[in-house]
Amino acid sequence: MIFNNPGGAPELACESCGCRWFDRQTNTCYECGTPVPQAEMDAYLKALQDFHAAKGIVVNAPRGRGE
């Protein structure tokens, strides 16, 4: 499940229990152990990409010399 936090950024929550904490190594919910479906992860990454584009955020922007 994807929802927007108060700052407008998308956040991913478990479809089963609503928890927002995930084990990145096993791709499962910390609370109930439900795996995050790839389709949900893809939808979240798309929503995050759209949020960045709308806000003009450049992720991992190249840095100039000496920075």
C-alpha positions, 0 to 999 in steps of 0.5 A: 500500500502506498500513501503520502506522508505529511510532506507529500512524499510517497511511503510504502506500507505492508498490505497485510498489517500497515507496518512501514518497516521492511527488512531490506535483505529479505524484502519482508515486513518486520511486523508480520513477515509478509513479503513485499510483492514486486509489483508493489515495489515497482509502484512505490519506486514509480511514485517516488520517481514522480514525486522527485520529478514534481519537486525538481529533486535530482537523486544522486546528482553529480558533484563538482570537483572538490565537493 
